[in-house]
């Protein structure tokens, strides 16, 4: 079925409306000819399936890091009309508000190098990670409800960070309209001991340095400079968000049947946006999104503490402040211009990042002129990127861009490839210290298992839906 | 054991067999536990019992496995042996023998976060039941 795809330009492929019966709009996949070769048929099918859902507005899109997900592809962007359209948990993903935050510091690489081993050891001890690990916090139901309503603010009020952090988080680290009463007891139980934990799989905490600046002016505005130490944290809403998704897939599956929506795949279960089922999901999803923002806030605080204790530095000298925090698995009502008219839409971003342009009212004052910082983590051996949102993204992709490198190799294949190799030593030879709780985690997550993030980022940069500011190289990685 | 792993990009799946649906389901559960840890180190010192329900055999499989995920994620319960009673009206009784997961003693493999409907299969082949399920990790 690849032969049905049509190249629109250097950076975009079209999945035409006749690719598959039932499509209400076309699909657009952002890939250049090199990444097109890594495209899986399964993800093209999924782009087409999403195009068949009721009330979709514009094209069903996928970013260059696209790969096959559950229902919606990972790397997917889809907008739905509030009157005619649907909301789907599959368009958000199991890990609700999985996302990334980036911290800057006053440190330069040379200063940190001699202390790296100690620092990684302390972070590994202080940041709970991995299978069966327990967090430092134990939340009762009343506490958890506060987390769900307040998001990152809850953490700051508990002493984990500063109020100033909040304005540098997408949506201020809290979505309004979360309803804790719509969350199951199972989700509360899973969430009770997992607030302030990193998790496992592709989640990580990484110490990095700025190795290339592409846009000097923007880097200055973001307070970034060459050889500077940064920290990137990638995690989400943990078991709490997964339980919310699992619970609502059942609700939505029944709702789809009730409202007569035909589903090509049960993981696409959805309900009309206006229905009670959809509104309940949205309010529970917001609660999970807030749980995730509180989680990244706690982890950032402990990271700062670890740096201060290992380096015997005060907060002022260390200067470890938040650059930004983005969600890359989320649904939100946003205003966009469609056919020249301002319209509210329910945006689904699953493995894709919001990339709002300069001047957008949702951006904090500090970044209003600059545009929204976009944080793109890569694999643990290569690089990560800081980009900015653009007006073109607003026009073409409802203000969205890619979210990461995108997996290329299955876990099994990666483990086979890694057999007889010591991945940690290969990384150590490149100056990257890695610590992980799981023996197989490093093999599964080895750099070759992913597309080269630079190729992915070049596509979104060349397509103009975000622009490169800086490249970050890993020095130390904590994984589950 | 009557199960094997399925190779899938980014995540992990299990294909399990049994002469009856309950047996195939039980083997799928053991397969899932084997993705989390090496179950030969798990003791059968305690047990849990619960009732699972679904709207179809596939729905029943997903809901039962998600209950195991939930018990692991909240109470650290890891199983080694699973007994499933007869399925009547798309509900079944499940007994799992195991113990509390101890990272000091048990290998930390994959953190399974949900059983999904992605490419799910429950089918009868040559008199044997075969199921396939993919997990979000």
Interface residues (C-beta under 8 A of the other chain):
Chain A: X40 X67 X68 X70 X71 X74 X94 X95 X130 X131 X132 X133 X186 X189 X190 X192 X193 X194 X199 X200 X201 X239 X242 X243 X245 X246 X249 X250 X253 X254 X265 X266 X267 X407 X408 X409 X410 X411 X412 X413 X437 X438 X439 X440 X480
Chain B: X5 X7 X8 X9 X10 X11 X12 X36 X37 X55 X58 X59 X63 X66 X70 X72 X73 X74 X76 X101 X102 X103 X106 X107 X108 X109 X110 X111 X113 X114 X116 X117 X118 X120 X134 X136 X137
